[in-house]
Amino acid sequence: EAARLIVQDGQSAQQTSLVAGAPAVETLTLSWIDPTNGDSHEVVYSLSGNDVVRTKSVNSVVQSARTGARYMTAVGFSQPAGQDRLFKVSLTSSGGSATLAETREYYVALRAMD
C-alpha cells in the first residue's frame, strides 16, 4: 500500500524535499500546485515507530493522516546525483516477523513542471 501511494503522489508532485546526491532520509515531502484550481498540495511520508505515515495538506490545512504501511523496519528516500526529476524509495518490512525481512526499491519520476 505504501509503495502505491508514494508512486501515485510522486507522479503528481513537482518538487521534493530531497537533495540530489545526499544520503537517504526517513522523511519525504512532496509538493505540487493543482493546475485546475491553483490549490497547493503537500504530502509528507515519515517513519513513525514501525509504520509509514502519510499526511496530506491542501493550502497548508491538514486534510488527512493515515498509516500507509505497518511492520516497516527501515525506510529510505533519496534522490540520485544529477537527477532532479527522479527519486528512490527503499522500504524494508519484517511482516511482523523477528527473523524475516524484505526490502523493495522503487524509482519514481516527478510530474513535469507546468
C-alpha positions as CSV (number, residue, x, y, z in Angstrom):
1,E,0.0,0.0,0.0
2,A,2.8,2.5,0.9
3,A,4.6,2.0,-2.4
4,R,1.4,2.5,-4.4
5,L,0.6,5.7,-2.5
6,I,4.2,7.1,-2.8
7,V,4.3,6.4,-6.5
8,Q,0.9,7.9,-7.1
9,D,1.8,11.1,-5.1
10,G,5.2,11.2,-6.6
11,Q,3.8,11.3,-10.1
12,S,1.6,14.2,-9.1
13,A,4.4,16.1,-7.4
14,Q,6.5,18.8,-8.9
15,Q,9.0,19.1,-6.1
16,T,10.5,17.0,-3.3
17,S,12.3,17.9,0.0
18,L,15.3,15.7,-1.1
19,V,18.7,16.9,-2.0
20,A,20.3,15.2,-5.1
21,G,23.3,13.0,-4.1
22,A,22.6,13.3,-0.4
23,P,22.2,10.2,1.9
24,A,18.8,8.6,2.2
25,V,16.4,10.1,4.8
26,E,13.4,8.7,6.6
27,T,11.0,11.7,5.8
28,L,9.9,12.7,2.3
29,T,7.8,15.8,1.4
30,L,6.2,16.0,-2.0
31,S,4.5,19.2,-3.2
32,W,2.6,20.4,-6.2
33,I,0.2,23.0,-7.4
34,D,-3.1,21.7,-8.9
35,P,-3.3,23.2,-12.4
36,T,-7.1,23.2,-12.4
37,N,-7.7,25.3,-9.3
38,G,-4.3,26.5,-8.1
39,D,-4.5,24.7,-4.8
40,S,-1.2,23.9,-3.1
41,H,-0.8,20.3,-2.1
42,E,1.8,18.8,0.2
43,V,2.2,15.1,1.2
44,V,4.6,14.0,3.9
45,Y,5.8,10.4,4.4
46,S,7.6,9.6,7.6
47,L,8.5,6.5,9.6
48,S,6.7,6.5,13.0
49,G,7.8,3.5,15.0
50,N,7.3,0.7,12.6
51,D,4.6,2.5,10.5
52,V,4.9,4.7,7.4
53,V,2.6,7.6,8.0
54,R,1.2,9.7,5.1
55,T,0.0,13.2,6.0
56,K,-1.7,15.3,3.3
57,S,-2.3,19.0,3.4
58,V,-4.1,21.3,0.9
59,N,-3.4,25.1,1.1
60,S,-1.5,24.4,4.4
61,V,-4.5,22.7,6.1
62,V,-4.1,19.1,7.1
63,Q,-6.7,17.0,5.2
64,S,-5.7,13.5,6.4
65,A,-3.1,11.5,8.2
66,R,-3.1,7.7,7.8
67,T,-0.8,4.7,8.1
68,G,0.4,3.6,4.7
69,A,2.3,0.5,5.8
70,R,3.0,-1.4,9.0
71,Y,5.9,-3.6,10.2
72,M,8.5,-1.4,8.5
73,T,12.0,-1.8,9.9
74,A,13.6,0.8,7.6
75,V,12.5,3.5,5.1
76,G,14.8,5.5,2.9
77,F,14.1,8.3,0.5
78,S,16.9,9.6,-1.7
79,Q,17.5,11.5,-5.0
80,P,20.3,10.2,-7.2
81,A,23.0,12.7,-8.0
82,G,22.2,14.7,-11.2
83,Q,18.6,13.6,-11.2
84,D,16.3,16.5,-10.2
85,R,13.1,14.8,-11.6
86,L,13.6,11.3,-10.1
87,F,13.7,9.9,-6.5
88,K,14.3,6.5,-5.0
89,V,12.2,4.8,-2.3
90,S,13.5,1.9,-0.2
91,L,11.1,0.0,2.1
92,T,12.2,-2.8,4.4
93,S,9.5,-4.8,6.1
94,S,9.6,-7.6,8.6
95,G,6.0,-8.6,8.0
96,G,5.7,-8.8,11.8
97,S,8.4,-11.5,12.0
98,A,11.5,-11.0,14.1
99,T,13.6,-13.2,11.7
100,L,12.4,-12.3,8.2
101,A,12.9,-9.0,6.3
102,E,12.3,-8.0,2.7
103,T,13.5,-4.8,1.0
104,R,11.8,-3.3,-2.0
105,E,13.2,-0.4,-4.0
106,Y,11.3,1.9,-6.4
107,Y,12.2,4.8,-8.6
108,V,9.6,7.5,-9.1
109,A,9.6,10.2,-11.8
110,L,8.1,13.6,-10.8
111,R,5.4,15.3,-12.9
112,A,6.8,17.7,-15.5
113,M,6.8,21.4,-14.4
114,D,3.9,23.3,-15.9
